[in-house]
């Protein structure tokens, strides 16, 4: 909680502290806190750690992370969303096999679909439209599973 609060006050310090804590291979609660800071403030280099953490944590801790992980990807950009969805089965597909997690993840994928349907409607450039269409196609494939 302190780490997440620090992130709202001093992002540089929060990232440094999160890295220090991560290096100690912390217990689940701290690992979840580190992941939340990385989701809020981290760049693309944090993706492997975040995926690993999502898969390793107990569903009680991982549920919120699974939901906000897609906010993180959206913040990074459409290319990151598309790449993650295209490789979802290999990277995070096991989450859909866990009882609680499958509902959380599928719910977030449905929200992502709505976000990209709206984005497609507003897209001005053909490249933006094409990316949004690709993302929607990937989402449909995942959600039909």
C-alpha positions as CSV (number, residue, x, y, z in Angstrom):
1,X,0.0,0.0,0.0
2,X,2.8,2.4,0.8
3,X,4.5,1.6,-2.5
4,X,1.3,2.3,-4.4
5,X,0.8,5.6,-2.5
6,X,4.4,6.6,-3.2
7,X,3.7,6.0,-6.9
8,X,1.0,8.7,-6.8
9,X,3.4,11.2,-5.2
10,X,6.9,10.4,-6.7
11,X,6.9,8.1,-9.7
12,X,10.7,8.0,-10.0
13,X,11.2,7.0,-6.4
14,X,8.3,4.5,-6.6
15,X,9.9,2.8,-9.6
16,X,13.3,2.7,-7.9
17,X,11.7,1.2,-4.7
18,X,9.7,-1.3,-6.7
19,X,12.9,-2.5,-8.4
20,X,14.6,-2.8,-5.1
21,X,11.8,-4.9,-3.7
22,X,11.5,-7.0,-6.8
23,X,15.2,-7.9,-6.5
24,X,14.5,-9.4,-3.1
25,X,12.1,-11.9,-4.6
26,X,9.3,-10.8,-2.2
27,X,6.3,-12.6,-0.9
28,X,3.0,-12.5,-2.9
29,X,1.5,-9.3,-1.4
30,X,4.7,-7.3,-2.0
31,X,5.1,-8.9,-5.5
32,X,1.6,-7.8,-6.3
33,X,2.4,-4.2,-5.1
34,X,5.5,-4.1,-7.2
35,X,3.5,-5.3,-10.2
36,X,0.8,-2.6,-9.6
37,X,3.5,0.1,-9.6
38,X,5.0,-1.3,-12.8
39,X,1.5,-1.3,-14.4
40,X,1.0,2.3,-13.4
41,X,4.4,3.7,-14.3
42,X,6.5,1.1,-16.1
43,X,7.4,0.9,-19.7
44,X,7.4,-2.1,-22.1
45,X,10.5,-3.6,-20.4
46,X,8.3,-4.6,-17.4
47,X,6.0,-6.9,-19.5
48,X,7.9,-10.1,-18.9
49,X,7.9,-9.5,-15.1
50,X,4.2,-8.6,-15.2
51,X,3.3,-11.8,-17.2
52,X,5.4,-14.0,-14.9
53,X,3.7,-12.4,-11.8
54,X,0.2,-12.9,-13.2
55,X,0.9,-16.5,-13.7
56,X,2.6,-17.1,-10.4
57,X,0.4,-15.3,-8.0
58,X,-2.6,-16.8,-6.2
59,X,-5.8,-15.8,-8.0
60,X,-6.8,-13.6,-5.0
61,X,-3.8,-11.4,-5.7
62,X,-3.6,-11.8,-9.4
63,X,-7.2,-10.9,-10.2
64,X,-6.8,-7.2,-10.0
65,X,-3.5,-7.4,-11.9
66,X,-5.1,-9.4,-14.7
67,X,-7.6,-6.6,-15.1
68,X,-5.2,-3.7,-14.9
69,X,-2.6,-5.4,-17.1
70,X,-4.7,-4.5,-20.2
71,X,-4.9,-0.9,-19.0
72,X,-1.1,-1.0,-19.0
73,X,-0.9,-2.4,-22.5
74,X,-3.4,0.3,-23.7
75,X,-1.2,3.0,-22.2
76,X,1.8,1.6,-24.0
77,X,-0.1,1.7,-27.3
78,X,-2.2,-0.4,-29.8
79,X,0.9,-2.3,-31.0
80,X,1.5,-3.7,-27.6
81,X,-2.2,-4.7,-27.2
82,X,-2.2,-6.4,-30.5
83,X,1.1,-8.3,-29.9
84,X,-0.1,-9.5,-26.5
85,X,-3.4,-10.7,-27.9
86,X,-1.7,-12.5,-30.8
87,X,0.5,-14.3,-28.4
88,X,-2.1,-14.6,-25.6
89,X,-2.3,-18.4,-25.8
90,X,1.4,-18.8,-25.2
91,X,1.8,-16.0,-22.7
92,X,-1.3,-15.9,-20.6
93,X,-3.7,-18.5,-21.9
94,X,-3.4,-20.6,-18.7
95,X,-5.3,-17.8,-16.9
96,X,-8.4,-18.9,-18.8
97,X,-8.1,-22.3,-17.2
98,X,-8.3,-21.0,-13.6
99,X,-11.8,-20.8,-12.3
100,X,-11.8,-17.3,-10.9
101,X,-9.3,-15.9,-13.3
102,X,-11.1,-16.9,-16.4
103,X,-14.1,-14.8,-15.4
104,X,-11.9,-11.8,-14.6
105,X,-9.8,-12.1,-17.8
106,X,-12.8,-12.7,-20.0
107,X,-14.6,-9.8,-18.5
108,X,-11.6,-7.6,-19.2
109,X,-11.3,-8.9,-22.7
110,X,-15.0,-8.0,-23.3
111,X,-14.3,-4.4,-22.0
112,X,-11.3,-4.2,-24.3
113,X,-13.5,-5.2,-27.2
114,X,-15.9,-2.4,-26.4
115,X,-13.0,0.1,-26.1
116,X,-11.7,-0.9,-29.5
117,X,-15.1,-0.9,-31.1
118,X,-15.3,2.8,-30.0
119,X,-11.8,3.4,-31.1
120,X,-12.6,2.0,-34.6
121,X,-15.5,4.3,-34.9
122,X,-13.3,7.3,-34.1
123,X,-10.2,6.2,-36.0
124,X,-9.3,8.8,-38.6
125,X,-6.2,7.2,-40.2
126,X,-6.4,3.9,-42.2
127,X,-3.5,2.5,-40.1
128,X,-5.5,3.2,-36.9
129,X,-8.5,1.5,-38.4
130,X,-6.5,-1.5,-39.5
131,X,-4.9,-2.0,-36.1
132,X,-8.2,-1.6,-34.3
133,X,-9.8,-4.2,-36.7
134,X,-6.9,-6.6,-36.0
135,X,-7.3,-6.2,-32.3
136,X,-11.0,-6.8,-32.5
137,X,-10.4,-10.0,-34.6
138,X,-8.0,-11.3,-32.0
139,X,-10.4,-10.5,-29.2
140,X,-13.3,-12.3,-31.0
141,X,-11.1,-15.4,-31.3
142,X,-10.1,-15.3,-27.7
143,X,-13.7,-14.7,-26.5
144,X,-15.1,-17.4,-28.6
145,X,-13.0,-20.0,-26.9
